[in-house]
Amino acid sequence: MLSRPRALGPLVALFTAGYLAPYLLPTVVGRLSAGLGLSPAQAGLVGSVLLLASASAGFTLAARVERFGPRRAARAGLLAMCVGYGSAALTTSVPLVVGGAVVGGFGSGTTLAVAAAGIAAQRDPHRASTLGLLSVSATAGALYLTLPHLGGGHALPFASIALAAALVWPLTGGLAGGAARGAEDAPGRPARGGEGVPLPHRRSGLVLAAAILLWSLAQNALWGVSGRIGLTQAGLGEVTVGAVFAVALGAGLAGVTAAGALGSRLGRAVPIGAGTAIIAGCVLVSSGAENLAAFATGEILWNLFYPVVLSYLLGLAASLDPRGRWAVLVGSASSLGVACGPVTGSVLSAQAGYPGMGMVLCVLLLLVAVPMTAVALHTSGRPLVPGSVRRRGGAPAAVVAGTTTAATGLVPQMGAPEQQVTEIPVPSRRRADRRAFRLARPSARG
C-alpha cells in the first residue's frame, strides 16, 4: 500500500501545499497585473501557465508514484515549489517570474500526485479528502486576511506558497521511503506503482475526468477574475475584497465539515448533481454583482458548496481504483481545467462582460452536472452482480461492500464483474470416503 492510516497527517499536509497555488490564484493574478504592469489577460496567462505545469506533473506521475517512492517524490515536489516560487518572489523580471512559476507549478502537481495516490489508498478516501480541503481552505483564508496588510507586489503570494512547502518538508518522514510492491503482483514479477495492471472502470473514469476538467474550468474562470469583479464592477477596495474571500473560504470550511459529517448518507450523486446546480446559480449572482452585498453573497455561497462537491468528486475518483491512478488522473484533469480557467475568464469577460461570462459558465456547469451524476450513480449505486457475493464471501461480505469505510481490496466491488469459476476434475472414479476428511484446525507450529 502507498500509505498507511498513520500516514494521513503527511498526506493532508502535502494536499494543502499542492492546492495552495490554485486557492491563491485571484491574488496571484491580481498582483502580477498591478505589480509587474501586466494586462489582465497577460496576468491570467501566467496563472494558467503555472497551473498547466501542475497538471502536466500529475499526468506524468499518475502511475509512477510508488515506483519512485512516495517520500522521494514528495520531497522532489516540495523542493521544486521552494525553488520555483521562491525565485519568482525574488525577481521583478517577467521571464524569470514565469520560469519560477512553471517550476513551482510542476512541484505543486508532483506534491498533489503523491497526496492523491495516498488518499486513494486510505480506508475512507472521502474523509481524507475532506480533511485536506479543510486544511487548505483554512490556510488560504488566513493568507487572504494577512497579505493585504503586509504590502503590495507579487512577491508575497509566491513567498507564502514557498514557505508552506518548506514547512511541510519535515512531515514527509511519515511517508514510505522506497518503491512499494503491490499485493496483486505476480510472484517474481512485481509490478511497480500499478504499472501493468489495467485501470478498472475505464469508461467511467474517462467520463469523470472529462467532466471535471470542464467543471474546474468554469469554477476557476470566475475565481480568476473574482478579484477584478470586486475591485472594478462592485467598486470595493483590496482589503474589503480580501475580507470577503476570507469569509468565503471560512464558509467553505463549514461546508466541508458538514460534508464530512454527512458522509455517504445521501450517496455521491445527490451532492454532486444538486451541489453543482447550486454553484451555477451562485456564479450568476457573483458575476453580476455591483455592490458589496451581492458580491459577498455570491462568493460566500459559492465557496460554501464548491469544496463540498469537490470532496465528493475526489472521493468518487479514489473509489474507482484503490491504487490511486484514477485519483491522480482525475485530479490532474481538474488541474488542467483550473489552468485554463483564468484565460477563459479573462477572454469571456473582455468579450461579453462579467454578467455575460457568468451566464456562459452557468450553462456549462449545468451541462457537466449530468455526466458527473451519471458516473456517481453508475459506479456506486448499482447492485452487485447476482452470484458474485456468494462466490466471494457470502452475505456478510455484501453488507461490508455497501459501506464506504471498507477496505476496497478485500470485499467485492459494487458493480464488479463476476469472477470466473474454474471446475477442477477429480480423476478418481471411486466415491470418496467421508472418513478420509477431517476439519482443518490451526497448526500447533508458530
Contacts in CASP RR format, 6 or more apart in sequence:
PFRMAT RR
TARGET T0000
AUTHOR 0000-0000-0000
METHOD contacts of the structure
MODEL  1
MLSRPRALGPLVALFTAGYLAPYLLPTVVGRLSAGLGLSPAQAGLVGSVL
LLASASAGFTLAARVERFGPRRAARAGLLAMCVGYGSAALTTSVPLVVGG
AVVGGFGSGTTLAVAAAGIAAQRDPHRASTLGLLSVSATAGALYLTLPHL
GGGHALPFASIALAAALVWPLTGGLAGGAARGAEDAPGRPARGGEGVPLP
HRRSGLVLAAAILLWSLAQNALWGVSGRIGLTQAGLGEVTVGAVFAVALG
AGLAGVTAAGALGSRLGRAVPIGAGTAIIAGCVLVSSGAENLAAFATGEI
LWNLFYPVVLSYLLGLAASLDPRGRWAVLVGSASSLGVACGPVTGSVLSA
QAGYPGMGMVLCVLLLLVAVPMTAVALHTSGRPLVPGSVRRRGGAPAAVV
AGTTTAATGLVPQMGAPEQQVTEIPVPSRRRADRRAFRLARPSARG
1 121 0 8 1.000
1 180 0 8 1.000
1 182 0 8 1.000
1 183 0 8 1.000
2 65 0 8 1.000
2 66 0 8 1.000
2 70 0 8 1.000
2 117 0 8 1.000
2 118 0 8 1.000
2 120 0 8 1.000
2 121 0 8 1.000
2 176 0 8 1.000
2 180 0 8 1.000
2 323 0 8 1.000
2 324 0 8 1.000
3 11 0 8 1.000
3 70 0 8 1.000
3 117 0 8 1.000
3 118 0 8 1.000
3 119 0 8 1.000
3 121 0 8 1.000
3 122 0 8 1.000
3 175 0 8 1.000
3 176 0 8 1.000
5 122 0 8 1.000
5 123 0 8 1.000
6 174 0 8 1.000
7 118 0 8 1.000
7 174 0 8 1.000
7 175 0 8 1.000
7 176 0 8 1.000
8 122 0 8 1.000
8 128 0 8 1.000
8 131 0 8 1.000
9 171 0 8 1.000
10 74 0 8 1.000
10 168 0 8 1.000
10 171 0 8 1.000
10 172 0 8 1.000
10 173 0 8 1.000
10 174 0 8 1.000
10 175 0 8 1.000
11 114 0 8 1.000
11 115 0 8 1.000
11 118 0 8 1.000
11 119 0 8 1.000
11 122 0 8 1.000
11 128 0 8 1.000
11 175 0 8 1.000
12 115 0 8 1.000
12 128 0 8 1.000
12 131 0 8 1.000
12 132 0 8 1.000
12 135 0 8 1.000
13 135 0 8 1.000
13 168 0 8 1.000
13 171 0 8 1.000
14 74 0 8 1.000
14 78 0 8 1.000
14 111 0 8 1.000
14 112 0 8 1.000
14 114 0 8 1.000
14 115 0 8 1.000
14 168 0 8 1.000
14 171 0 8 1.000
14 172 0 8 1.000
15 112 0 8 1.000
15 115 0 8 1.000
15 116 0 8 1.000
15 119 0 8 1.000
15 129 0 8 1.000
15 132 0 8 1.000
15 133 0 8 1.000
15 135 0 8 1.000
15 136 0 8 1.000
16 132 0 8 1.000
16 135 0 8 1.000
16 136 0 8 1.000
16 139 0 8 1.000
16 164 0 8 1.000
16 168 0 8 1.000
17 78 0 8 1.000
17 81 0 8 1.000
17 108 0 8 1.000
17 111 0 8 1.000
17 161 0 8 1.000
17 164 0 8 1.000
17 165 0 8 1.000
17 168 0 8 1.000
18 54 0 8 1.000
18 81 0 8 1.000
18 107 0 8 1.000
18 108 0 8 1.000
18 109 0 8 1.000
18 111 0 8 1.000
18 112 0 8 1.000
18 115 0 8 1.000
18 136 0 8 1.000
18 165 0 8 1.000
19 108 0 8 1.000
19 112 0 8 1.000
19 132 0 8 1.000
19 133 0 8 1.000
19 136 0 8 1.000
20 108 0 8 1.000
20 136 0 8 1.000
20 139 0 8 1.000
20 140 0 8 1.000
20 160 0 8 1.000
20 161 0 8 1.000
20 164 0 8 1.000
21 28 0 8 1.000
21 50 0 8 1.000
21 51 0 8 1.000
21 54 0 8 1.000
21 85 0 8 1.000
21 104 0 8 1.000
21 105 0 8 1.000
21 108 0 8 1.000
21 161 0 8 1.000
22 51 0 8 1.000
22 54 0 8 1.000
22 220 0 8 1.000
22 335 0 8 1.000
22 338 0 8 1.000
23 136 0 8 1.000
23 137 0 8 1.000
23 139 0 8 1.000
23 140 0 8 1.000
23 249 0 8 1.000
24 140 0 8 1.000
24 143 0 8 1.000
24 144 0 8 1.000
24 157 0 8 1.000
24 160 0 8 1.000
24 161 0 8 1.000
25 47 0 8 1.000
25 51 0 8 1.000
25 220 0 8 1.000
25 223 0 8 1.000
25 224 0 8 1.000
25 338 0 8 1.000
25 342 0 8 1.000
26 223 0 8 1.000
26 224 0 8 1.000
26 225 0 8 1.000
26 226 0 8 1.000
26 227 0 8 1.000
26 245 0 8 1.000
27 143 0 8 1.000
27 144 0 8 1.000
27 147 0 8 1.000
27 157 0 8 1.000
27 227 0 8 1.000
27 242 0 8 1.000
27 245 0 8 1.000
28 47 0 8 1.000
28 50 0 8 1.000
28 154 0 8 1.000
28 157 0 8 1.000
28 158 0 8 1.000
29 40 0 8 1.000
29 43 0 8 1.000
29 44 0 8 1.000
29 46 0 8 1.000
29 47 0 8 1.000
29 224 0 8 1.000
29 342 0 8 1.000
30 40 0 8 1.000
30 43 0 8 1.000
30 227 0 8 1.000
30 228 0 8 1.000
31 152 0 8 1.000
31 153 0 8 1.000
31 154 0 8 1.000
31 156 0 8 1.000
31 157 0 8 1.000
32 38 0 8 1.000
32 43 0 8 1.000
32 44 0 8 1.000
32 46 0 8 1.000
32 47 0 8 1.000
32 97 0 8 1.000
32 154 0 8 1.000
33 39 0 8 1.000
33 40 0 8 1.000
33 42 0 8 1.000
33 43 0 8 1.000
34 152 0 8 1.000
34 153 0 8 1.000
35 152 0 8 1.000
35 153 0 8 1.000
35 154 0 8 1.000
36 43 0 8 1.000
36 92 0 8 1.000
36 94 0 8 1.000
36 97 0 8 1.000
36 154 0 8 1.000
38 46 0 8 1.000
38 94 0 8 1.000
40 225 0 8 1.000
40 228 0 8 1.000
40 346 0 8 1.000
40 350 0 8 1.000
41 343 0 8 1.000
41 346 0 8 1.000
41 347 0 8 1.000
41 350 0 8 1.000
43 342 0 8 1.000
44 224 0 8 1.000
44 342 0 8 1.000
44 343 0 8 1.000
44 346 0 8 1.000
45 342 0 8 1.000
45 343 0 8 1.000
46 97 0 8 1.000
46 98 0 8 1.000
46 101 0 8 1.000
47 101 0 8 1.000
47 339 0 8 1.000
47 342 0 8 1.000
48 339 0 8 1.000
48 340 0 8 1.000
48 341 0 8 1.000
48 342 0 8 1.000
48 343 0 8 1.000
49 98 0 8 1.000
49 101 0 8 1.000
49 102 0 8 1.000
49 339 0 8 1.000
50 101 0 8 1.000
50 102 0 8 1.000
50 104 0 8 1.000
50 105 0 8 1.000
50 108 0 8 1.000
50 339 0 8 1.000
51 105 0 8 1.000
51 335 0 8 1.000
51 336 0 8 1.000
51 337 0 8 1.000
51 338 0 8 1.000
51 339 0 8 1.000
51 342 0 8 1.000
52 336 0 8 1.000
52 339 0 8 1.000
52 340 0 8 1.000
53 101 0 8 1.000
53 102 0 8 1.000
53 103 0 8 1.000
53 104 0 8 1.000
53 105 0 8 1.000
53 106 0 8 1.000
53 107 0 8 1.000
53 108 0 8 1.000
53 109 0 8 1.000
54 105 0 8 1.000
54 106 0 8 1.000
54 107 0 8 1.000
54 108 0 8 1.000
54 109 0 8 1.000
54 112 0 8 1.000
54 335 0 8 1.000
54 338 0 8 1.000
54 339 0 8 1.000
55 109 0 8 1.000
55 332 0 8 1.000
55 333 0 8 1.000
55 335 0 8 1.000
55 336 0 8 1.000
55 337 0 8 1.000
55 338 0 8 1.000
55 339 0 8 1.000
56 106 0 8 1.000
56 332 0 8 1.000
57 105 0 8 1.000
57 106 0 8 1.000
57 107 0 8 1.000
57 108 0 8 1.000
57 109 0 8 1.000
57 110 0 8 1.000
57 112 0 8 1.000
57 113 0 8 1.000
57 332 0 8 1.000
58 109 0 8 1.000
58 110 0 8 1.000
58 112 0 8 1.000
58 113 0 8 1.000
58 328 0 8 1.000
58 329 0 8 1.000
58 331 0 8 1.000
58 332 0 8 1.000
58 335 0 8 1.000
59 329 0 8 1.000
59 332 0 8 1.000
61 68 0 8 1.000
61 73 0 8 1.000
61 109 0 8 1.000
61 110 0 8 1.000
61 113 0 8 1.000
61 114 0 8 1.000
61 328 0 8 1.000
62 113 0 8 1.000
62 325 0 8 1.000
62 328 0 8 1.000
62 329 0 8 1.000
62 332 0 8 1.000
63 193 0 8 1.000
63 194 0 8 1.000
63 195 0 8 1.000
63 323 0 8 1.000
63 325 0 8 1.000
63 328 0 8 1.000
64 193 0 8 1.000
64 195 0 8 1.000
65 73 0 8 1.000
65 113 0 8 1.000
65 114 0 8 1.000
65 117 0 8 1.000
65 118 0 8 1.000
65 193 0 8 1.000
65 328 0 8 1.000
66 117 0 8 1.000
66 179 0 8 1.000
66 180 0 8 1.000
66 182 0 8 1.000
66 192 0 8 1.000
66 193 0 8 1.000
66 194 0 8 1.000
66 323 0 8 1.000
67 179 0 8 1.000
67 192 0 8 1.000
67 193 0 8 1.000
67 195 0 8 1.000
68 76 0 8 1.000
68 179 0 8 1.000
69 175 0 8 1.000
69 176 0 8 1.000
69 177 0 8 1.000
69 178 0 8 1.000
69 179 0 8 1.000
69 180 0 8 1.000
70 114 0 8 1.000
70 117 0 8 1.000
70 118 0 8 1.000
70 175 0 8 1.000
70 176 0 8 1.000
70 177 0 8 1.000
70 178 0 8 1.000
70 180 0 8 1.000
71 172 0 8 1.000
71 173 0 8 1.000
71 174 0 8 1.000
71 175 0 8 1.000
71 176 0 8 1.000
71 177 0 8 1.000
71 178 0 8 1.000
72 177 0 8 1.000
72 178 0 8 1.000
73 110 0 8 1.000
73 113 0 8 1.000
73 114 0 8 1.000
74 110 0 8 1.000
74 111 0 8 1.000
74 114 0 8 1.000
74 172 0 8 1.000
74 175 0 8 1.000
75 169 0 8 1.000
75 172 0 8 1.000
76 107 0 8 1.000
76 110 0 8 1.000
77 106 0 8 1.000
77 107 0 8 1.000
77 108 0 8 1.000
77 109 0 8 1.000
77 110 0 8 1.000
77 111 0 8 1.000
77 165 0 8 1.000
78 107 0 8 1.000
78 111 0 8 1.000
78 165 0 8 1.000
78 166 0 8 1.000
78 168 0 8 1.000
78 169 0 8 1.000
78 172 0 8 1.000
79 107 0 8 1.000
80 103 0 8 1.000
80 104 0 8 1.000
80 105 0 8 1.000
80 106 0 8 1.000
80 107 0 8 1.000
80 110 0 8 1.000
81 104 0 8 1.000
81 105 0 8 1.000
81 107 0 8 1.000
81 108 0 8 1.000
81 111 0 8 1.000
81 161 0 8 1.000
81 162 0 8 1.000
81 165 0 8 1.000
82 162 0 8 1.000
82 165 0 8 1.000
82 166 0 8 1.000
83 100 0 8 1.000
83 103 0 8 1.000
83 104 0 8 1.000
84 99 0 8 1.000
84 100 0 8 1.000
84 101 0 8 1.000
84 103 0 8 1.000
84 104 0 8 1.000
84 105 0 8 1.000
84 162 0 8 1.000
85 100 0 8 1.000
85 101 0 8 1.000
85 104 0 8 1.000
85 158 0 8 1.000
85 159 0 8 1.000
85 161 0 8 1.000
85 162 0 8 1.000
85 165 0 8 1.000
86 100 0 8 1.000
86 158 0 8 1.000
86 159 0 8 1.000
86 162 0 8 1.000
87 96 0 8 1.000
87 99 0 8 1.000
87 100 0 8 1.000
87 103 0 8 1.000
88 96 0 8 1.000
88 97 0 8 1.000
88 99 0 8 1.000
88 100 0 8 1.000
88 101 0 8 1.000
88 104 0 8 1.000
88 154 0 8 1.000
88 158 0 8 1.000
89 154 0 8 1.000
89 155 0 8 1.000
89 156 0 8 1.000
89 158 0 8 1.000
89 159 0 8 1.000
89 162 0 8 1.000
90 155 0 8 1.000
91 97 0 8 1.000
97 154 0 8 1.000
101 158 0 8 1.000
104 161 0 8 1.000
108 161 0 8 1.000
109 332 0 8 1.000
109 335 0 8 1.000
111 165 0 8 1.000
111 168 0 8 1.000
112 331 0 8 1.000
112 335 0 8 1.000
113 328 0 8 1.000
113 332 0 8 1.000
114 175 0 8 1.000
116 314 0 8 1.000
116 318 0 8 1.000
116 324 0 8 1.000
116 327 0 8 1.000
116 328 0 8 1.000
116 331 0 8 1.000
117 323 0 8 1.000
117 324 0 8 1.000
117 325 0 8 1.000
117 327 0 8 1.000
117 328 0 8 1.000
118 128 0 8 1.000
118 324 0 8 1.000
119 125 0 8 1.000
119 128 0 8 1.000
119 129 0 8 1.000
119 314 0 8 1.000
119 318 0 8 1.000
119 327 0 8 1.000
120 317 0 8 1.000
120 318 0 8 1.000
120 321 0 8 1.000
120 322 0 8 1.000
120 323 0 8 1.000
120 324 0 8 1.000
120 326 0 8 1.000
120 327 0 8 1.000
120 328 0 8 1.000
121 322 0 8 1.000
121 323 0 8 1.000
121 324 0 8 1.000
122 128 0 8 1.000
122 318 0 8 1.000
123 405 0 8 1.000
123 406 0 8 1.000
123 407 0 8 1.000
124 404 0 8 1.000
124 405 0 8 1.000
125 314 0 8 1.000
125 315 0 8 1.000
125 318 0 8 1.000
125 319 0 8 1.000
125 327 0 8 1.000
126 260 0 8 1.000
126 263 0 8 1.000
126 264 0 8 1.000
126 311 0 8 1.000
126 312 0 8 1.000
126 314 0 8 1.000
126 315 0 8 1.000
126 318 0 8 1.000
126 404 0 8 1.000
127 260 0 8 1.000
127 263 0 8 1.000
129 310 0 8 1.000
129 311 0 8 1.000
129 314 0 8 1.000
129 315 0 8 1.000
129 318 0 8 1.000
130 256 0 8 1.000
130 257 0 8 1.000
130 259 0 8 1.000
130 260 0 8 1.000
130 311 0 8 1.000
133 256 0 8 1.000
133 307 0 8 1.000
133 310 0 8 1.000
133 311 0 8 1.000
134 253 0 8 1.000
134 256 0 8 1.000
134 257 0 8 1.000
137 249 0 8 1.000
137 250 0 8 1.000
137 252 0 8 1.000
137 253 0 8 1.000
137 256 0 8 1.000
137 307 0 8 1.000
138 249 0 8 1.000
138 250 0 8 1.000
138 253 0 8 1.000
139 164 0 8 1.000
140 249 0 8 1.000
141 245 0 8 1.000
141 246 0 8 1.000
141 249 0 8 1.000
141 250 0 8 1.000
142 246 0 8 1.000
143 157 0 8 1.000
143 160 0 8 1.000
144 242 0 8 1.000
144 243 0 8 1.000
144 245 0 8 1.000
144 246 0 8 1.000
144 249 0 8 1.000
145 242 0 8 1.000
145 243 0 8 1.000
145 246 0 8 1.000
147 156 0 8 1.000
147 157 0 8 1.000
147 160 0 8 1.000
148 238 0 8 1.000
148 239 0 8 1.000
148 242 0 8 1.000
149 239 0 8 1.000
150 156 0 8 1.000
179 192 0 8 1.000
179 193 0 8 1.000
180 192 0 8 1.000
180 193 0 8 1.000
181 190 0 8 1.000
181 191 0 8 1.000
181 192 0 8 1.000
182 190 0 8 1.000
182 191 0 8 1.000
182 193 0 8 1.000
182 194 0 8 1.000
184 191 0 8 1.000
184 197 0 8 1.000
185 191 0 8 1.000
191 197 0 8 1.000
193 323 0 8 1.000
194 323 0 8 1.000
194 325 0 8 1.000
197 323 0 8 1.000
199 205 0 8 1.000
199 321 0 8 1.000
199 325 0 8 1.000
199 326 0 8 1.000
200 320 0 8 1.000
200 321 0 8 1.000
200 413 0 8 1.000
201 320 0 8 1.000
201 321 0 8 1.000
201 326 0 8 1.000
201 379 0 8 1.000
204 320 0 8 1.000
204 375 0 8 1.000
204 378 0 8 1.000
204 379 0 8 1.000
205 317 0 8 1.000
205 320 0 8 1.000
205 326 0 8 1.000
205 329 0 8 1.000
205 330 0 8 1.000
205 375 0 8 1.000
207 371 0 8 1.000
207 374 0 8 1.000
207 375 0 8 1.000
208 313 0 8 1.000
208 316 0 8 1.000
208 317 0 8 1.000
208 320 0 8 1.000
208 326 0 8 1.000
208 330 0 8 1.000
208 371 0 8 1.000
208 372 0 8 1.000
208 375 0 8 1.000
209 326 0 8 1.000
209 329 0 8 1.000
209 330 0 8 1.000
209 333 0 8 1.000
210 333 0 8 1.000
210 371 0 8 1.000
211 368 0 8 1.000
211 371 0 8 1.000
211 372 0 8 1.000
211 375 0 8 1.000
212 313 0 8 1.000
212 317 0 8 1.000
212 330 0 8 1.000
212 331 0 8 1.000
212 333 0 8 1.000
212 334 0 8 1.000
212 368 0 8 1.000
212 372 0 8 1.000
213 333 0 8 1.000
213 334 0 8 1.000
213 336 0 8 1.000
213 337 0 8 1.000
214 337 0 8 1.000
214 364 0 8 1.000
214 367 0 8 1.000
214 368 0 8 1.000
215 276 0 8 1.000
215 313 0 8 1.000
215 334 0 8 1.000
215 365 0 8 1.000
215 368 0 8 1.000
215 372 0 8 1.000
216 333 0 8 1.000
216 334 0 8 1.000
216 335 0 8 1.000
216 336 0 8 1.000
216 337 0 8 1.000
216 338 0 8 1.000
216 341 0 8 1.000
217 337 0 8 1.000
217 338 0 8 1.000
217 340 0 8 1.000
217 341 0 8 1.000
217 344 0 8 1.000
217 364 0 8 1.000
218 283 0 8 1.000
218 361 0 8 1.000
218 364 0 8 1.000
218 365 0 8 1.000
218 368 0 8 1.000
219 279 0 8 1.000
219 306 0 8 1.000
219 338 0 8 1.000
220 337 0 8 1.000
220 338 0 8 1.000
220 340 0 8 1.000
220 341 0 8 1.000
220 342 0 8 1.000
221 340 0 8 1.000
221 341 0 8 1.000
221 342 0 8 1.000
221 344 0 8 1.000
221 345 0 8 1.000
221 348 0 8 1.000
221 357 0 8 1.000
221 361 0 8 1.000
222 283 0 8 1.000
222 286 0 8 1.000
222 287 0 8 1.000
222 302 0 8 1.000
222 345 0 8 1.000
222 357 0 8 1.000
222 358 0 8 1.000
222 361 0 8 1.000
223 341 0 8 1.000
224 341 0 8 1.000
224 342 0 8 1.000
224 345 0 8 1.000
225 342 0 8 1.000
225 345 0 8 1.000
225 346 0 8 1.000
225 349 0 8 1.000
225 354 0 8 1.000
225 357 0 8 1.000
226 245 0 8 1.000
226 286 0 8 1.000
226 299 0 8 1.000
227 241 0 8 1.000
227 245 0 8 1.000
228 349 0 8 1.000
229 286 0 8 1.000
229 287 0 8 1.000
229 288 0 8 1.000
229 289 0 8 1.000
229 295 0 8 1.000
229 354 0 8 1.000
230 236 0 8 1.000
230 237 0 8 1.000
230 241 0 8 1.000
230 244 0 8 1.000
230 289 0 8 1.000
230 295 0 8 1.000
231 237 0 8 1.000
231 238 0 8 1.000
231 241 0 8 1.000
233 288 0 8 1.000
233 289 0 8 1.000
233 290 0 8 1.000
233 354 0 8 1.000
234 289 0 8 1.000
234 290 0 8 1.000
234 291 0 8 1.000
234 292 0 8 1.000
234 294 0 8 1.000
234 295 0 8 1.000
236 244 0 8 1.000
236 292 0 8 1.000
236 295 0 8 1.000
240 292 0 8 1.000
244 292 0 8 1.000
244 295 0 8 1.000
244 296 0 8 1.000
244 299 0 8 1.000
244 300 0 8 1.000
245 299 0 8 1.000
247 296 0 8 1.000
247 300 0 8 1.000
248 296 0 8 1.000
248 299 0 8 1.000
248 300 0 8 1.000
248 302 0 8 1.000
248 303 0 8 1.000
248 304 0 8 1.000
249 303 0 8 1.000
250 303 0 8 1.000
251 300 0 8 1.000
251 301 0 8 1.000
251 303 0 8 1.000
251 304 0 8 1.000
252 303 0 8 1.000
252 304 0 8 1.000
252 306 0 8 1.000
252 307 0 8 1.000
252 308 0 8 1.000
254 304 0 8 1.000
255 304 0 8 1.000
255 305 0 8 1.000
255 307 0 8 1.000
255 308 0 8 1.000
256 307 0 8 1.000
256 308 0 8 1.000
256 311 0 8 1.000
258 308 0 8 1.000
259 271 0 8 1.000
259 307 0 8 1.000
259 308 0 8 1.000
259 311 0 8 1.000
259 312 0 8 1.000
260 311 0 8 1.000
262 271 0 8 1.000
263 404 0 8 1.000
264 403 0 8 1.000
264 404 0 8 1.000
267 376 0 8 1.000
267 380 0 8 1.000
268 312 0 8 1.000
268 315 0 8 1.000
268 316 0 8 1.000
268 376 0 8 1.000
268 380 0 8 1.000
269 373 0 8 1.000
269 376 0 8 1.000
269 377 0 8 1.000
269 380 0 8 1.000
269 381 0 8 1.000
271 308 0 8 1.000
271 309 0 8 1.000
271 312 0 8 1.000
272 309 0 8 1.000
272 312 0 8 1.000
272 313 0 8 1.000
272 316 0 8 1.000
272 369 0 8 1.000
272 372 0 8 1.000
272 373 0 8 1.000
272 376 0 8 1.000
273 309 0 8 1.000
273 369 0 8 1.000
273 372 0 8 1.000
273 373 0 8 1.000
273 376 0 8 1.000
275 305 0 8 1.000
275 308 0 8 1.000
275 309 0 8 1.000
275 369 0 8 1.000
276 309 0 8 1.000
276 365 0 8 1.000
276 366 0 8 1.000
276 368 0 8 1.000
276 369 0 8 1.000
276 372 0 8 1.000
277 365 0 8 1.000
277 366 0 8 1.000
277 369 0 8 1.000
278 301 0 8 1.000
278 305 0 8 1.000
279 302 0 8 1.000
279 305 0 8 1.000
279 306 0 8 1.000
279 309 0 8 1.000
279 365 0 8 1.000
280 361 0 8 1.000
280 362 0 8 1.000
280 363 0 8 1.000
280 365 0 8 1.000
280 366 0 8 1.000
280 369 0 8 1.000
281 362 0 8 1.000
282 298 0 8 1.000
282 301 0 8 1.000
282 302 0 8 1.000
282 305 0 8 1.000
283 302 0 8 1.000
283 358 0 8 1.000
283 361 0 8 1.000
283 362 0 8 1.000
283 365 0 8 1.000
284 358 0 8 1.000
284 359 0 8 1.000
284 362 0 8 1.000
285 294 0 8 1.000
285 297 0 8 1.000
285 298 0 8 1.000
285 301 0 8 1.000
286 294 0 8 1.000
286 295 0 8 1.000
286 298 0 8 1.000
286 299 0 8 1.000
286 302 0 8 1.000
287 354 0 8 1.000
287 355 0 8 1.000
287 356 0 8 1.000
287 357 0 8 1.000
287 358 0 8 1.000
287 359 0 8 1.000
287 361 0 8 1.000
288 294 0 8 1.000
288 354 0 8 1.000
288 355 0 8 1.000
288 358 0 8 1.000
289 295 0 8 1.000
289 297 0 8 1.000
289 298 0 8 1.000
312 376 0 8 1.000
313 330 0 8 1.000
313 334 0 8 1.000
313 372 0 8 1.000
314 327 0 8 1.000
314 330 0 8 1.000
314 331 0 8 1.000
315 327 0 8 1.000
316 375 0 8 1.000
316 376 0 8 1.000
316 379 0 8 1.000
316 380 0 8 1.000
317 326 0 8 1.000
317 327 0 8 1.000
317 329 0 8 1.000
317 330 0 8 1.000
317 331 0 8 1.000
318 324 0 8 1.000
318 326 0 8 1.000
318 327 0 8 1.000
319 379 0 8 1.000
319 380 0 8 1.000
319 408 0 8 1.000
320 326 0 8 1.000
320 327 0 8 1.000
320 379 0 8 1.000
321 327 0 8 1.000
322 408 0 8 1.000
322 409 0 8 1.000
345 357 0 8 1.000
348 356 0 8 1.000
348 357 0 8 1.000
348 358 0 8 1.000
348 360 0 8 1.000
348 361 0 8 1.000
349 357 0 8 1.000
352 359 0 8 1.000
352 360 0 8 1.000
379 414 0 8 1.000
379 415 0 8 1.000
380 414 0 8 1.000
381 414 0 8 1.000
382 414 0 8 1.000
382 415 0 8 1.000
383 414 0 8 1.000
383 415 0 8 1.000
384 398 0 8 1.000
384 401 0 8 1.000
384 412 0 8 1.000
384 414 0 8 1.000
384 415 0 8 1.000
384 416 0 8 1.000
385 415 0 8 1.000
385 416 0 8 1.000
385 417 0 8 1.000
385 418 0 8 1.000
387 418 0 8 1.000
388 412 0 8 1.000
388 416 0 8 1.000
388 417 0 8 1.000
388 418 0 8 1.000
388 419 0 8 1.000
389 395 0 8 1.000
389 397 0 8 1.000
389 398 0 8 1.000
389 401 0 8 1.000
389 412 0 8 1.000
391 418 0 8 1.000
391 419 0 8 1.000
391 421 0 8 1.000
392 411 0 8 1.000
392 412 0 8 1.000
392 419 0 8 1.000
393 412 0 8 1.000
397 411 0 8 1.000
397 412 0 8 1.000
398 412 0 8 1.000
400 406 0 8 1.000
400 411 0 8 1.000
401 411 0 8 1.000
401 412 0 8 1.000
401 413 0 8 1.000
401 414 0 8 1.000
402 414 0 8 1.000
END
